[in-house]
Amino acid sequence: MARSMSRTLAVEIADRVLAVVNPANRRLALGEALRRHGFPGAELGDGGILSDRQRLIDWLRETYGRD
């Protein structure tokens, strides 16, 4: 069974990723946070997701959330 990400964890990961000052390093921080919590990496795409907290939370929930 695949892991499912809670809203609380999505918020925690988003806050940690957005705390990284250099936007170029946020993608790396996201990958590391996902690995740390046992989630596989996923294609993030473009669109400014890594600069908007709510969009990042929504993406995490859509990608890893409960059905």
Buried (B, 14 or more C-beta within 10 A) or exposed (E): EEEEBEEEBBBBBBEBBBEBEEEEEBBEBBBEBBEEEEBEEBEBEEEEBBEBBEBBBBBBBEBBBEE
